[in-house]
Amino acid sequence: MAIFELDLPIGVIAHSSADPQRQAALMADCVAGALAYAVQTHGTASLVVSGGRSPILFFEELSKRELNWTKVQISLADERWIPTGEPASNEGLVRRHLLQNAASEARLIGLYQPADSLAQAAALAERALEQLQRPIDVLVLGMGDDGHTASLFPGNPNLAHALRPDCPERCLPMQAPVEPQARLTMTFPLLSCARMQCLAIQGSDKLETLRAALHADPLQMPIRAFLHSPLEIYWCP
């Protein structure tokens, strides 16, 4: 099955690339263009990205794009509640692979906060996100095989609240089904306000997950909440 065979909602755009390197380059060109336009139009730009292994090529490509990175804020859709020096830290991943080359001058607003509890860490992250320009200019999401995105996991007690269109919090504590379980995630209203929204996926299994999500309840497959215009889906085999 190819991505163009999916019955996508009106306004959702699909991009297909031959391989991960070409996918990363195409996304980097589009994201860099949107950030440059935001800087030119508003004086600053905000970019929110996801972690994990999949975005590494995209981060490295984007880091080479020339634009006024001193005017760009970068933050994370979600974070593992572990020190940023740990290998699994999303902030650490961004620092290693995106905040280099031309992008080394961008400003990072991290979610990880040392605290006595995950709830306290979420409250501190909420305060840090007051600095993030809204609406977000560019959002780049990923998707798990269970249909989660960011750290919006099916079955989580906080999920229904986090997906509320009027959720008052920008960041909430979450529990993942895998280690490290303690997570912090941006909520649906903050994420969905982004002017440009991208979903990056690879492989036939992710296409099957996406197909299932198109007909699912967002509480069962949270990515469903984001499958609407102005989403752009970037896929490669």
Backbone as CSV, one residue per row, in Angstrom:
resi,resn,N_x,N_y,N_z,CA_x,CA_y,CA_z,C_x,C_y,C_z
1,MET,0.847,-1.199,0.000,0.000,0.000,0.000,0.878,1.243,0.000
2,ALA,0.566,2.188,-0.870,1.261,3.461,-0.917,0.422,4.508,-0.193
3,ILE,1.076,5.563,0.245,0.360,6.580,1.022,-0.743,7.233,0.202
4,PHE,-0.582,7.297,-1.105,-1.592,7.937,-1.946,-2.843,7.068,-2.086
5,GLU,-2.782,5.814,-1.625,-3.945,4.942,-1.660,-4.840,5.129,-0.447
6,LEU,-4.364,5.882,0.551,-5.165,6.141,1.735,-6.223,7.199,1.436
7,ASP,-7.380,7.038,2.048,-8.463,8.007,1.898,-8.270,9.090,2.953
8,LEU,-7.380,10.026,2.660,-7.027,11.057,3.624,-8.098,12.148,3.666
9,PRO,-8.285,12.773,4.825,-9.262,13.868,4.926,-8.912,15.007,3.975
10,ILE,-9.921,15.762,3.581,-9.717,16.905,2.701,-8.775,17.903,3.364
11,GLY,-7.790,18.364,2.604,-6.838,19.341,3.114,-5.563,18.739,3.648
12,VAL,-5.545,17.416,3.878,-4.316,16.755,4.320,-3.478,16.428,3.088
13,ILE,-2.226,16.852,3.089,-1.332,16.684,1.947,-0.354,15.552,2.221
14,ALA,-0.126,14.703,1.237,0.799,13.581,1.387,2.003,13.763,0.477
15,HIS,3.202,13.555,1.029,4.444,13.595,0.272,5.098,12.216,0.371
16,SER,5.510,11.647,-0.739,6.168,10.350,-0.758,7.593,10.508,-1.268
17,SER,8.553,9.918,-0.545,9.962,9.979,-0.944,10.490,8.568,-1.145
18,ALA,11.566,8.442,-1.910,12.089,7.120,-2.249,12.788,6.441,-1.078
19,ASP,13.368,7.236,-0.175,14.132,6.657,0.928,14.230,7.681,2.055
20,PRO,14.707,7.269,3.244,14.756,8.186,4.391,15.602,9.436,4.163
21,GLN,16.700,9.321,3.414,17.538,10.493,3.172,16.797,11.537,2.351
22,ARG,16.085,11.085,1.321,15.327,12.034,0.502,14.150,12.598,1.284
23,GLN,13.535,11.786,2.116,12.460,12.289,2.962,12.973,13.390,3.882
24,ALA,14.122,13.153,4.504,14.705,14.137,5.419,15.027,15.437,4.700
25,ALA,15.586,15.350,3.488,15.943,16.551,2.739,14.705,17.338,2.323
26,LEU,13.656,16.633,1.878,12.428,17.308,1.479,11.795,18.022,2.668
27,MET,11.716,17.344,3.802,11.152,17.963,4.997,11.977,19.159,5.441
28,ALA,13.298,19.020,5.405,14.171,20.122,5.822,13.963,21.344,4.947
29,ASP,13.834,21.147,3.646,13.594,22.277,2.741,12.275,22.972,3.072
30,CYS,11.221,22.181,3.281,9.907,22.761,3.550,9.865,23.462,4.902
31,VAL,10.443,22.834,5.929,10.438,23.431,7.260,11.291,24.697,7.290
32,ALA,12.464,24.642,6.675,13.330,25.822,6.640,12.637,26.983,5.934
33,GLY,11.934,26.694,4.862,11.207,27.743,4.156,10.134,28.380,5.025
34,ALA,9.403,27.548,5.773,8.353,28.069,6.654,8.946,28.895,7.788
35,LEU,10.070,28.454,8.340,10.714,29.210,9.415,11.247,30.544,8.894
36,ALA,11.859,30.530,7.723,12.381,31.770,7.149,11.245,32.758,6.886
37,TYR,10.109,32.255,6.406,8.959,33.122,6.158,8.450,33.721,7.465
38,ALA,8.406,32.893,8.534,7.936,33.384,9.829,8.859,34.464,10.378
39,VAL,10.164,34.250,10.253,11.123,35.258,10.718,10.938,36.562,9.941
40,GLN,10.791,36.443,8.621,10.623,37.634,7.782,9.320,38.361,8.105
41,THR,8.265,37.590,8.409,6.938,38.177,8.617,6.723,38.662,10.043
42,HIS,7.172,37.859,11.028,6.876,38.165,12.427,8.104,38.555,13.243
43,GLY,9.285,38.402,12.663,10.508,38.733,13.393,11.101,37.579,14.158
44,THR,10.292,36.552,14.468,10.759,35.347,15.151,10.003,34.152,14.596
45,ALA,10.496,32.948,14.912,9.823,31.721,14.486,9.940,30.685,15.583
46,SER,8.943,29.803,15.665,8.977,28.715,16.649,8.822,27.380,15.944
47,LEU,9.623,26.422,16.362,9.636,25.072,15.804,9.513,24.078,16.943
48,VAL,8.555,23.168,16.859,8.388,22.117,17.858,8.584,20.773,17.166
49,VAL,9.484,19.963,17.707,9.840,18.690,17.082,9.609,17.538,18.051
50,SER,9.637,16.337,17.503,9.505,15.119,18.296,10.857,14.419,18.397
51,GLY,10.973,13.539,19.381,12.228,12.825,19.591,12.213,11.431,18.995
52,GLY,13.039,10.558,19.555,13.180,9.211,19.020,14.284,9.133,17.983
53,ARG,14.480,7.951,17.423,15.555,7.764,16.434,15.178,8.267,15.041
54,SER,13.894,8.213,14.704,13.469,8.508,13.330,13.853,9.894,12.830
55,PRO,13.795,10.959,13.653,14.050,12.297,13.099,15.513,12.674,12.955
56,ILE,16.444,11.784,13.267,17.859,12.167,13.272,18.300,12.704,11.906
57,LEU,17.985,11.993,10.826,18.389,12.459,9.495,17.780,13.818,9.184
58,PHE,16.512,14.000,9.546,15.849,15.280,9.326,16.536,16.387,10.122
59,PHE,16.850,16.137,11.392,17.543,17.137,12.203,18.862,17.539,11.555
60,GLU,19.616,16.559,11.111,20.926,16.854,10.536,20.801,17.634,9.231
61,GLU,19.803,17.312,8.427,19.565,18.074,7.198,19.137,19.501,7.518
62,LEU,18.199,19.647,8.440,17.688,20.971,8.774,18.793,21.856,9.356
63,SER,19.702,21.264,10.107,20.769,22.048,10.741,21.668,22.745,9.729
64,LYS,21.653,22.271,8.482,22.513,22.846,7.439,21.821,23.948,6.646
65,ARG,20.514,24.117,6.845,19.784,25.114,6.064,20.095,26.515,6.593
66,GLU,20.379,27.416,5.668,20.760,28.778,6.040,19.518,29.643,6.235
67,LEU,19.332,30.138,7.439,18.316,31.134,7.744,18.748,31.829,9.026
68,ASN,18.002,32.817,9.469,18.404,33.569,10.658,18.028,32.781,11.908
69,TRP,18.864,31.804,12.248,18.568,30.895,13.358,18.544,31.611,14.704
70,THR,19.165,32.774,14.812,19.129,33.505,16.093,17.705,33.930,16.434
71,LYS,16.825,33.940,15.450,15.434,34.342,15.662,14.498,33.137,15.817
72,VAL,15.058,31.928,15.897,14.243,30.703,15.933,14.265,30.078,17.321
73,GLN,13.086,29.788,17.853,12.936,29.013,19.080,12.647,27.559,18.701
74,ILE,13.273,26.639,19.409,13.013,25.214,19.196,12.562,24.605,20.514
75,SER,11.486,23.831,20.463,11.042,23.111,21.648,10.633,21.703,21.247
76,LEU,10.174,20.930,22.232,9.892,19.510,22.038,8.428,19.212,22.311
77,ALA,7.819,18.421,21.438,6.431,18.012,21.646,6.292,17.180,22.913
78,ASP,7.346,16.444,23.255,7.317,15.640,24.472,8.732,15.343,24.921
79,GLU,8.845,14.848,26.140,10.157,14.560,26.708,10.068,13.406,27.697
80,ARG,11.138,12.630,27.767,11.276,11.623,28.818,11.781,12.346,30.077
81,TRP,11.223,12.019,31.237,11.645,12.698,32.461,12.923,12.049,32.997
82,ILE,13.998,12.310,32.284,15.329,11.826,32.625,16.309,12.969,32.349
83,PRO,17.449,13.000,33.018,18.411,14.082,32.773,18.787,14.177,31.297
84,THR,19.031,15.385,30.843,19.284,15.611,29.416,20.571,14.955,28.929
85,GLY,21.437,14.565,29.859,22.660,13.876,29.450,22.465,12.401,29.184
86,GLU,21.284,11.854,29.523,21.004,10.437,29.279,20.781,10.193,27.785
87,PRO,21.190,9.003,27.294,21.061,8.722,25.854,19.632,8.822,25.331
88,ALA,18.629,8.526,26.165,17.243,8.516,25.700,16.571,9.883,25.769
89,SER,17.283,10.902,26.217,16.695,12.239,26.340,16.412,12.846,24.971
90,ASN,15.197,13.330,24.765,14.871,14.020,23.514,15.639,15.325,23.384
91,GLU,15.794,16.047,24.494,16.566,17.288,24.441,18.010,17.002,24.047
92,GLY,18.573,15.952,24.612,19.934,15.576,24.243,20.050,15.261,22.765
93,LEU,19.034,14.575,22.214,19.022,14.240,20.788,19.017,15.509,19.943
94,VAL,18.180,16.473,20.325,18.105,17.734,19.582,19.426,18.489,19.665
95,ARG,20.027,18.502,20.834,21.309,19.202,20.983,22.398,18.564,20.127
96,ARG,22.394,17.239,20.037,23.450,16.541,19.285,23.259,16.647,17.781
97,HIS,22.026,16.603,17.312,21.790,16.457,15.874,21.168,17.673,15.190
98,LEU,20.516,18.560,15.931,19.899,19.730,15.310,20.617,21.031,15.663
99,LEU,20.994,21.208,16.909,21.658,22.455,17.313,23.140,22.410,16.967
100,GLN,23.404,22.301,15.693,24.764,22.271,15.163,24.749,23.000,13.827
101,ASN,25.929,23.118,13.212,26.032,23.795,11.915,25.335,25.154,11.984
102,ALA,24.554,25.503,10.959,23.897,26.808,10.941,22.903,26.962,12.080
103,ALA,22.291,25.846,12.500,21.242,25.903,13.520,21.778,25.999,14.948
104,SER,23.073,26.071,15.107,23.650,26.126,16.461,23.248,27.398,17.203
105,GLU,22.796,28.412,16.470,22.431,29.685,17.094,20.957,29.755,17.499
106,ALA,20.189,28.701,17.234,18.783,28.688,17.637,18.675,28.590,19.154
107,ARG,17.540,28.985,19.680,17.299,28.955,21.124,16.416,27.759,21.471
108,LEU,16.884,26.902,22.368,16.136,25.712,22.767,15.367,25.970,24.053
109,ILE,14.082,25.657,24.038,13.246,25.694,25.239,12.902,24.247,25.579
110,GLY,13.624,23.679,26.519,13.433,22.275,26.865,12.263,22.054,27.804
111,LEU,11.790,20.795,27.845,10.702,20.429,28.750,11.211,19.796,30.042
112,TYR,12.353,19.134,29.994,12.837,18.450,31.195,13.143,19.446,32.293
113,GLN,12.647,19.149,33.484,12.907,19.978,34.655,13.186,19.058,35.842
114,PRO,14.292,19.265,36.562,14.510,18.496,37.791,13.451,18.890,38.819
115,ALA,12.842,17.930,39.476,11.795,18.203,40.456,11.624,16.970,41.337
116,ASP,10.833,17.131,42.396,10.588,16.016,43.315,9.592,15.020,42.765
117,SER,8.792,15.436,41.797,7.786,14.547,41.211,7.564,14.924,39.760
118,LEU,6.966,14.000,39.014,6.655,14.253,37.616,5.639,15.398,37.491
119,ALA,4.675,15.454,38.400,3.683,16.529,38.365,4.345,17.890,38.567
120,GLN,5.302,17.959,39.483,6.017,19.213,39.693,6.843,19.583,38.465
121,ALA,7.455,18.571,37.827,8.237,18.821,36.618,7.351,19.365,35.505
122,ALA,6.122,18.841,35.389,5.194,19.324,34.375,4.813,20.781,34.636
123,ALA,4.633,21.123,35.911,4.301,22.510,36.251,5.450,23.450,35.904
124,LEU,6.688,23.009,36.116,7.847,23.826,35.762,7.987,23.946,34.241
125,ALA,7.703,22.853,33.533,7.741,22.906,32.068,6.666,23.844,31.533
126,GLU,5.514,23.825,32.183,4.429,24.743,31.819,4.912,26.184,31.893
127,ARG,5.630,26.500,32.938,6.147,27.857,33.111,7.189,28.182,32.044
128,ALA,8.066,27.219,31.740,9.092,27.448,30.717,8.460,27.717,29.356
129,LEU,7.328,27.059,29.080,6.678,27.204,27.778,5.970,28.540,27.616
130,GLU,5.904,29.333,28.668,5.378,30.688,28.520,6.242,31.500,27.558
131,GLN,7.511,31.091,27.388,8.427,31.805,26.497,8.237,31.427,25.030
132,LEU,7.518,30.324,24.775,7.378,29.831,23.407,6.380,30.682,22.623
133,GLN,6.829,31.147,21.465,5.942,31.943,20.622,4.769,31.102,20.140
134,ARG,3.576,31.668,20.277,2.372,30.986,19.830,1.576,31.924,18.917
135,PRO,0.897,31.375,17.899,0.874,29.951,17.574,2.230,29.458,17.078
136,ILE,2.483,28.187,17.308,3.715,27.560,16.823,3.759,27.708,15.299
137,ASP,4.925,28.029,14.772,5.041,28.176,13.315,5.134,26.823,12.612
138,VAL,5.959,25.914,13.141,6.109,24.600,12.516,6.114,23.527,13.599
139,LEU,5.310,22.504,13.406,5.245,21.336,14.290,5.601,20.101,13.483
140,VAL,6.517,19.289,14.007,6.876,18.027,13.361,6.596,16.886,14.344
141,LEU,5.625,16.050,14.014,5.228,14.926,14.854,5.713,13.607,14.273
142,GLY,5.812,12.610,15.124,5.997,11.234,14.714,4.773,10.438,15.158
143,MET,4.805,9.132,14.931,3.673,8.278,15.309,4.176,6.897,15.669
144,GLY,3.717,6.372,16.807,4.087,5.028,17.215,3.179,3.986,16.586
145,ASP,3.569,2.730,16.694,2.770,1.645,16.121,1.407,1.510,16.782
146,ASP,1.266,2.068,18.002,-0.021,2.032,18.689,-0.869,3.261,18.400
147,GLY,-0.376,4.134,17.528,-1.130,5.325,17.176,-0.914,6.497,18.111
148,HIS,0.077,6.404,19.003,0.351,7.559,19.865,1.199,8.572,19.095
149,THR,1.133,9.805,19.532,2.008,10.858,19.017,2.398,11.743,20.180
150,ALA,3.542,12.433,20.074,4.136,13.094,21.239,4.176,12.034,22.350
151,SER,3.773,12.367,23.580,3.605,11.330,24.606,2.143,11.230,24.995
152,LEU,1.291,11.309,23.986,-0.142,11.115,24.159,-0.431,9.639,23.900
153,PHE,-0.406,8.849,24.978,-0.502,7.400,24.859,-1.916,6.896,25.124
154,PRO,-2.396,5.928,24.327,-3.705,5.320,24.601,-3.727,4.718,26.008
155,GLY,-4.865,4.865,26.665,-5.023,4.263,27.979,-4.479,5.078,29.122
156,ASN,-3.850,6.214,28.839,-3.299,7.023,29.918,-4.410,7.803,30.614
157,PRO,-4.395,7.861,31.954,-5.446,8.584,32.677,-5.563,10.059,32.295
158,ASN,-4.461,10.678,31.871,-4.481,12.097,31.508,-4.835,12.349,30.043
159,LEU,-5.019,11.279,29.249,-5.150,11.457,27.805,-6.385,12.271,27.427
160,ALA,-7.543,11.921,27.968,-8.768,12.630,27.592,-8.651,14.120,27.898
161,HIS,-8.050,14.450,29.027,-7.876,15.861,29.387,-6.900,16.540,28.432
162,ALA,-5.810,15.854,28.109,-4.793,16.439,27.223,-5.321,16.678,25.821
163,LEU,-6.302,15.875,25.385,-6.857,16.003,24.035,-8.030,16.969,23.962
164,ARG,-8.454,17.504,25.095,-9.556,18.461,25.070,-9.158,19.713,24.282
165,PRO,-9.987,20.176,23.361,-9.663,21.413,22.632,-9.486,22.615,23.546
166,ASP,-10.112,22.568,24.738,-9.999,23.681,25.676,-9.123,23.340,26.875
167,CYS,-8.252,22.350,26.723,-7.347,21.990,27.819,-6.527,23.229,28.206
168,PRO,-6.580,23.644,29.476,-5.906,24.892,29.851,-4.391,24.761,29.992
169,GLU,-3.896,23.542,30.199,-2.454,23.356,30.371,-1.747,23.227,29.033
170,ARG,-0.529,23.709,28.984,0.324,23.520,27.811,1.109,22.219,27.903
171,CYS,1.375,21.756,29.127,2.190,20.556,29.341,1.575,19.732,30.462
172,LEU,1.547,18.413,30.285,0.988,17.515,31.291,1.915,16.317,31.512
173,PRO,1.861,15.729,32.710,2.598,14.488,32.951,1.883,13.314,32.295
174,MET,2.665,12.375,31.789,2.112,11.175,31.160,2.936,9.964,31.578
175,GLN,2.345,8.786,31.448,3.048,7.530,31.683,3.053,6.737,30.385
176,ALA,4.230,6.325,29.943,4.362,5.524,28.734,4.296,4.042,29.078
177,PRO,3.916,3.186,28.129,3.882,1.746,28.390,5.261,1.092,28.350
178,VAL,6.290,1.863,27.999,7.654,1.338,27.930,8.574,2.280,28.698
179,GLU,9.743,1.793,29.064,10.731,2.620,29.767,11.396,3.608,28.806
180,PRO,11.740,4.801,29.302,11.369,5.350,30.603,9.902,5.775,30.612
181,GLN,9.167,5.343,31.621,7.726,5.535,31.633,7.302,6.975,31.915
182,ALA,8.033,7.669,32.756,7.651,9.030,33.128,7.916,9.984,31.960
183,ARG,6.871,10.659,31.510,6.986,11.540,30.346,6.332,12.895,30.623
184,LEU,6.702,13.862,29.799,6.057,15.171,29.757,5.599,15.378,28.323
185,THR,4.412,15.912,28.134,3.921,16.119,26.777,3.197,17.442,26.635
186,MET,3.381,18.086,25.485,2.529,19.212,25.133,1.116,18.686,24.899
187,THR,0.132,19.523,25.151,-1.257,19.129,25.006,-1.799,19.486,23.621
188,PHE,-2.965,18.926,23.322,-3.546,19.091,21.987,-3.736,20.549,21.563
189,PRO,-4.298,21.422,22.410,-4.506,22.804,21.928,-3.216,23.509,21.543
190,LEU,-2.139,23.274,22.286,-0.871,23.921,21.959,-0.303,23.355,20.665
191,LEU,-0.316,22.029,20.526,0.237,21.402,19.330,-0.584,21.734,18.086
192,SER,-1.894,21.659,18.210,-2.759,21.801,17.033,-2.905,23.239,16.559
193,CYS,-2.369,24.195,17.316,-2.432,25.588,16.868,-1.377,25.899,15.819
194,ALA,-0.450,24.960,15.575,0.680,25.228,14.681,0.219,25.597,13.273
195,ARG,0.880,26.591,12.706,0.537,27.042,11.353,0.871,25.969,10.312
196,MET,2.025,25.326,10.472,2.430,24.234,9.581,2.577,22.985,10.441
197,GLN,1.869,21.913,10.096,1.898,20.681,10.875,2.357,19.534,9.985
198,CYS,3.379,18.824,10.434,3.967,17.733,9.655,3.932,16.444,10.464
199,LEU,3.686,15.345,9.789,3.778,14.015,10.380,4.758,13.210,9.538
200,ALA,5.832,12.741,10.156,6.856,11.973,9.447,6.754,10.501,9.833
201,ILE,6.571,9.638,8.837,6.475,8.203,9.085,7.252,7.451,8.008
202,GLN,7.660,6.225,8.369,8.430,5.396,7.445,7.923,3.961,7.495
203,GLY,7.883,3.319,6.342,7.591,1.896,6.280,6.116,1.557,6.128
204,SER,5.866,0.320,5.676,4.500,-0.134,5.434,3.714,-0.319,6.726
205,ASP,4.389,-0.705,7.813,3.682,-0.890,9.079,3.069,0.426,9.564
206,LYS,3.805,1.520,9.407,3.272,2.811,9.828,2.094,3.242,8.935
207,LEU,2.131,2.851,7.664,0.988,3.146,6.805,-0.254,2.414,7.285
208,GLU,-0.082,1.166,7.725,-1.213,0.406,8.250,-1.739,1.040,9.528
209,THR,-0.825,1.520,10.375,-1.252,2.205,11.588,-2.031,3.463,11.237
210,LEU,-1.529,4.212,10.259,-2.210,5.430,9.832,-3.584,5.112,9.262
211,ARG,-3.678,4.051,8.464,-4.969,3.654,7.899,-5.966,3.346,9.013
212,ALA,-5.516,2.617,10.019,-6.403,2.285,11.138,-6.805,3.537,11.913
213,ALA,-5.862,4.458,12.068,-6.134,5.675,12.842,-7.181,6.552,12.178
214,LEU,-7.255,6.507,10.859,-8.229,7.338,10.142,-9.665,7.001,10.534
215,HIS,-9.877,5.793,11.067,-11.226,5.350,11.428,-11.338,5.064,12.922
216,ALA,-10.386,5.569,13.699,-10.339,5.251,15.124,-10.799,6.418,15.984
217,ASP,-11.075,6.116,17.227,-11.357,7.128,18.247,-10.014,7.691,18.719
218,PRO,-9.869,9.011,18.850,-8.597,9.577,19.319,-8.143,9.040,20.677
219,LEU,-9.069,8.597,21.522,-8.669,8.020,22.806,-8.015,6.658,22.614
220,GLN,-8.308,5.992,21.501,-7.688,4.706,21.200,-6.412,4.868,20.376
221,MET,-6.407,5.848,19.458,-5.249,6.152,18.623,-5.122,7.672,18.561
222,PRO,-4.393,8.271,19.485,-4.367,9.735,19.614,-3.949,10.504,18.373
223,ILE,-3.183,9.893,17.468,-2.797,10.605,16.254,-4.031,11.040,15.464
224,ARG,-5.154,10.341,15.672,-6.383,10.685,14.938,-6.786,12.138,15.162
225,ALA,-6.493,12.679,16.331,-6.877,14.060,16.642,-6.176,15.071,15.744
226,PHE,-5.066,14.659,15.114,-4.275,15.581,14.296,-4.458,15.359,12.797
227,LEU,-5.265,14.375,12.414,-5.406,14.028,10.999,-6.458,14.909,10.325
228,HIS,-6.104,16.168,10.171,-6.983,17.136,9.536,-6.113,18.240,8.947
229,SER,-6.699,19.055,8.094,-5.962,20.207,7.548,-5.542,21.109,8.704
230,PRO,-4.297,21.636,8.703,-3.344,21.733,7.603,-2.213,20.696,7.656
231,LEU,-2.509,19.456,8.039,-1.453,18.446,8.190,-0.812,18.092,6.853
232,GLU,0.521,17.930,6.866,1.261,17.392,5.734,1.962,16.130,6.210
233,ILE,1.743,15.029,5.515,2.327,13.738,5.872,3.510,13.454,4.950
234,TYR,4.647,13.145,5.557,5.854,12.796,4.809,6.146,11.320,5.056
235,TRP,6.136,10.544,3.978,6.296,9.090,4.101,7.386,8.596,3.155
236,CYS,8.080,7.546,3.585,8.994,6.829,2.683,8.945,5.357,3.070
237,PRO,9.293,4.462,2.142,9.253,3.022,2.433,10.202,2.631,3.548
